[in-house]
Amino acid sequence: MDTSHFTEYRPLMFSIAYRMTGSVSDAEDIVQEAFLRAGKNAKNTKNAEDAEDADVESPKAYLATITTRLAIDHLRSARVRRESYIGTWLPEPLVGAASGVEPDPAELAETSDSLSMAFLVLLESLTPAERAVFLLREVFGYDYREIADATGKSEAACRQIFTRARRRIDEGRPRFETSRAEGEELTSLFLAAARGGDMAGLFDRLAPDVLFYGDSGGKGEATFIAPLYGREQVAAVIAVQVRRTLELGASLTQAWVSGQPGVLARDTDGGLIAVIAFEVLDGQIQAIRAVANPDKLRHIGPISRTWHLRWAEEAGEADESEESEQSEENNQD
């Protein structure tokens, strides 16, 4: 194991770890730990018989195995933290190249539909082991022998796990058909409506059963416990929340988000406020997912300190006010 192997297989390792965890920062930590362990194991090889081990002779398989097992362990330890998350949980978004340029495959990895927020959320219904088996087979095309080596399970067990996981995923798997041109057209309609333009034009391109998901992690103006449903409610969110954001000095720009068309919201200094992704089918927006939790945006670039600190300060002032009121009540008693 050397740096050339890390450079060559890092995109694959990141692709596995990100789809497993839905977190860019966690995926990067897993990739780094996997390479460090691989290097340490290689240095500890003491004789020719060990060096001829199949895993060592195949750096790609070896690194994928270590990455997969670290990701499984991470998910098991993170379950309690995920269950206590405030509001709707969405994956950390991946942002592609600027409008008019195709996303960089090295950055977005392979198969954009498996990067969508909807798909990654759906994977949450699987156990860590089920998720690993499903992704290695369905997304990365590994055979069952390789999957068995990576997960430490038998080939027969991996076949059963995959069949069970595939059935569960197919029941709720999202279907998207978004060309670059169509994605940019719908994004332009969204931007026009947000800026006080043609709301009727956007309304007609929202699916009747469109859903809006908001993830602020309790660190924004609004916390969405459940998705909003239907054209009227979603249009109202766009009209009120997004326009208010613009009135406070933010700007909106097109982007390619987690393999789907989307928008970046930034403050006057360029700090990131939120990332929004659109899911499109048959020329209509089926769902809008907005991530405004600053902890999930730091990997994209500098976050808006004034914006996010403003809400944090207001929340702190509210807490202090409640504590003061409670103290006065206790004194009166």
C-alpha positions in Angstrom: 0.0 0.0 0.0 1.3 3.4 -1.0 0.1 6.8 -1.9 -0.5 5.8 -5.6 -3.1 3.3 -4.4 -4.8 5.9 -2.2 -4.9 8.3 -5.2 -6.3 5.7 -7.5 -8.9 4.2 -5.3 -9.9 7.1 -3.1 -13.0 8.0 -5.4 -14.3 4.4 -5.0 -13.7 4.4 -1.2 -15.4 7.8 -0.8 -18.3 6.6 -3.0 -18.9 3.6 -0.8 -18.5 5.5 2.5 -20.7 8.4 1.5 -23.5 6.3 0.3 -23.3 4.2 3.5 -23.3 7.2 5.8 -24.9 10.1 3.9 -22.2 12.3 5.3 -19.3 13.9 3.5 -17.3 14.5 6.7 -17.9 11.0 8.0 -17.0 9.5 4.6 -13.7 11.4 4.4 -12.8 10.3 8.0 -13.6 6.7 7.0 -11.5 6.8 3.8 -8.6 8.3 5.7 -8.8 5.6 8.5 -9.2 2.9 5.9 -6.0 3.9 4.2 -4.1 4.3 7.4 -5.2 0.8 8.5 -4.2 -0.7 5.1 -0.8 0.9 5.3 -0.3 -0.3 8.8 -1.3 -3.9 7.9 1.0 -3.9 4.9 4.0 -2.8 7.1 3.2 -5.6 9.6 3.4 -8.2 6.9 6.4 -10.3 7.9 6.7 -13.2 5.5 6.2 -14.2 1.9 3.2 -16.4 2.7 1.3 -13.3 4.2 2.3 -11.2 1.2 0.7 -13.6 -1.2 -2.7 -13.2 0.5 -5.4 -12.4 -2.2 -6.6 -9.3 -0.4 -3.1 -7.8 -0.3 -2.5 -8.6 -4.0 -5.7 -6.7 -4.8 -5.4 -3.2 -3.3 -8.8 -2.2 -4.8 -10.7 -5.1 -3.1 -8.7 -4.7 0.1 -9.4 -1.0 0.5 -13.1 -1.5 -0.4 -13.3 -4.2 2.3 -11.8 -2.0 5.0 -13.9 1.0 3.9 -17.1 -1.1 4.0 -16.4 -2.6 7.4 -15.5 0.8 8.9 -18.7 2.3 7.5 -20.8 -0.5 9.0 -19.2 0.0 12.4 -19.8 3.8 12.1 -23.5 3.3 11.3 -24.0 1.1 14.3 -22.4 3.6 16.7 -24.2 6.5 15.1 -27.7 5.1 15.4 -28.6 6.7 18.7 -27.3 10.1 17.5 -29.4 9.8 14.3 -32.5 8.9 16.2 -32.2 12.1 18.4 -31.7 14.4 15.4 -34.0 17.5 15.6 -36.5 17.6 12.7 -36.2 16.0 9.3 -32.9 14.3 8.6 -31.4 14.7 5.1 -28.0 13.6 3.8 -25.1 16.1 3.4 -25.5 17.4 -0.2 -22.8 17.0 -2.8 -22.5 20.1 -5.1 -21.3 19.6 -8.7 -20.0 22.0 -11.3 -21.4 25.4 -12.1 -24.5 25.7 -14.4 -23.8 24.8 -18.0 -21.0 22.3 -17.2 -21.5 18.6 -16.6 -20.8 17.4 -13.1 -17.3 16.1 -12.5 -17.5 12.3 -12.2 -14.5 12.2 -9.9 -16.3 14.5 -7.5 -19.8 13.1 -7.8 -18.6 9.5 -8.2 -20.6 7.0 -10.3 -24.3 6.7 -10.9 -26.0 10.0 -10.1 -29.4 8.5 -9.2 -27.8 6.6 -6.3 -26.5 9.9 -5.0 -29.9 11.6 -4.8 -31.1 12.6 -1.3 -34.2 10.5 -1.8 -32.2 7.4 -2.5 -29.9 7.9 0.5 -32.8 8.6 2.8 -34.4 5.4 1.6 -31.3 3.5 2.5 -32.0 4.5 6.1 -34.7 1.7 6.2 -31.9 -0.9 5.9 -29.6 -2.2 8.6 -25.9 -1.3 8.2 -25.1 -4.8 6.9 -28.1 -4.8 4.5 -27.0 -1.4 3.2 -23.5 -2.6 2.6 -24.6 -5.7 0.7 -27.2 -3.8 -1.3 -24.8 -1.0 -2.4 -21.9 -3.2 -3.2 -24.2 -5.4 -5.4 -26.6 -2.8 -6.9 -24.5 0.3 -7.3 -20.9 -1.0 -7.6 -21.6 -4.3 -9.3 -19.6 -6.6 -7.0 -20.1 -10.3 -7.2 -21.3 -12.2 -4.1 -17.9 -13.6 -3.4 -16.4 -10.1 -3.2 -19.4 -8.9 -1.1 -18.9 -11.9 1.3 -15.2 -11.0 1.7 -16.1 -7.3 2.3 -18.8 -7.9 4.9 -17.5 -11.0 6.5 -20.7 -13.0 5.7 -21.2 -16.1 3.6 -22.1 -15.8 -0.1 -25.5 -17.5 0.6 -26.2 -15.0 3.4 -25.3 -12.1 1.1 -27.7 -13.4 -1.6 -30.5 -13.6 0.9 -29.7 -10.1 2.4 -29.6 -8.6 -1.1 -32.9 -10.1 -2.1 -34.6 -8.8 1.1 -33.0 -5.4 0.8 -33.8 -5.0 -2.9 -37.4 -5.8 -2.3 -37.6 -3.1 0.4 -35.8 -0.5 -1.6 -37.8 -1.1 -4.8 -41.1 -0.5 -2.9 -40.1 3.1 -2.3 -37.4 3.8 -4.8 -37.7 7.2 -6.4 -37.8 7.5 -10.2 -36.2 10.5 -11.8 -35.8 11.6 -15.4 -34.0 14.9 -15.5 -32.1 16.2 -18.5 -29.6 19.0 -18.0 -31.8 21.4 -20.0 -35.0 20.5 -18.2 -33.3 20.7 -14.8 -32.1 24.2 -15.6 -35.5 25.3 -16.9 -37.3 24.2 -13.8 -34.6 25.8 -11.6 -35.0 29.0 -13.5 -38.7 29.0 -12.8 -38.0 28.4 -9.1 -35.6 31.4 -9.1 -38.0 33.6 -10.9 -40.8 32.8 -8.5 -38.6 33.2 -5.5 -37.6 36.7 -6.7 -41.2 37.8 -7.0 -41.8 36.7 -10.6 -44.0 34.1 -12.2 -45.3 32.0 -9.3 -48.1 30.7 -11.5 -45.6 29.3 -13.9 -43.8 27.4 -11.2 -47.0 26.3 -9.6 -48.0 24.6 -12.8 -44.7 22.7 -12.8 -45.1 21.4 -9.3 -46.6 17.9 -9.1 -50.0 17.8 -7.4 -48.5 15.7 -4.7 -45.2 17.5 -4.5 -43.3 17.2 -1.2 -41.0 19.7 0.6 -38.4 18.5 3.1 -36.5 21.0 5.2 -33.4 20.0 7.3 -32.1 22.7 9.6 -31.2 20.4 12.5 -33.0 22.9 14.8 -30.4 25.6 13.8 -32.5 27.7 11.5 -35.6 29.9 11.4 -37.9 26.9 10.9 -37.7 23.3 11.9 -39.7 20.8 9.7 -40.6 17.8 11.7 -42.5 16.3 8.7 -42.6 17.1 5.0 -45.1 19.5 3.6 -47.5 18.0 1.0 -49.2 19.4 -2.0 -48.8 22.4 -4.4 -50.5 25.0 -2.2 -48.3 24.3 0.9 -45.1 24.0 -1.1 -45.8 27.1 -3.1 -46.5 29.0 0.2 -43.1 27.9 1.5 -41.4 29.2 -1.6 -43.3 32.5 -1.4 -42.7 33.1 2.3 -39.5 31.4 3.3 -37.4 31.8 0.2 -38.5 35.4 -0.6 -37.8 36.4 3.0 -34.3 35.0 2.6 -33.8 37.2 -0.4 -35.2 40.2 1.3 -32.5 39.8 4.0 -29.8 40.1 1.3 -29.3 36.5 0.1 -28.6 35.5 -3.5 -29.7 32.3 -5.3 -27.6 30.5 -7.9 -28.2 27.3 -9.9 -26.1 24.2 -9.1 -26.1 20.5 -9.6 -26.9 19.0 -6.1 -26.4 15.3 -5.3 -27.0 14.4 -8.9 -30.1 16.5 -9.3 -30.8 20.2 -10.3 -30.7 22.6 -7.4 -30.0 26.0 -6.0 -27.4 27.4 -3.6 -28.4 30.3 -1.3 -25.6 32.6 -0.1 -25.3 35.8 1.9 -23.8 39.1 0.6 -20.3 37.9 1.6 -20.7 34.6 -0.3 -21.3 32.5 2.9 -23.5 29.5 2.3 -27.0 29.6 3.8 -28.8 26.6 2.3 -28.6 24.0 -0.5 -31.8 23.0 -2.3 -32.3 20.0 -4.6 -35.2 19.3 -6.9 -36.4 15.8 -7.9 -38.0 15.8 -11.3 -40.2 13.3 -13.2 -42.2 13.9 -16.4 -41.4 17.6 -16.5 -42.7 18.2 -13.0 -41.0 18.8 -9.6 -41.9 15.8 -7.4 -40.0 16.9 -4.3 -37.9 19.7 -3.0 -35.2 19.1 -0.4 -33.5 21.9 1.4 -30.5 21.5 3.8 -29.9 24.5 6.0 -28.1 22.9 8.9 -24.7 24.7 8.8 -22.9 21.5 10.1 -23.9 19.8 6.8 -22.7 22.5 4.6 -19.1 23.2 5.7 -17.6 20.8 3.2 -19.0 22.9 0.3 -17.4 26.2 1.4 -17.6 28.9 4.0 -21.0 29.0 5.7 -22.8 32.3 6.4 -21.6 33.3 9.8 -23.9 36.3 10.1 -26.9 34.3 8.9 -26.5 31.2 11.1 -25.1 33.1 14.1 -28.2 35.3 13.9 -30.5 32.4 14.4 -28.3 31.0 17.0 -28.3 34.3 18.9 -32.0 34.6 18.6 -32.5 31.1 19.9 -30.1 31.8 22.8 -32.0 35.0 23.7 -35.3 33.1 23.6 -33.8 30.5 26.0 -32.6 33.2 28.3 -36.0 34.9 28.3 -37.7 31.6 29.2 -35.2 31.0 32.0 -35.8 34.5 33.3 -39.6 34.1 33.2 -39.3 30.7 34.9 -37.0 32.2 37.6 -39.5 35.1 38.3 -42.3 32.6 38.6 -40.3 30.5 41.1 -39.5 33.7 43.1 -43.2 34.6 43.2 -44.1 31.1 44.4 
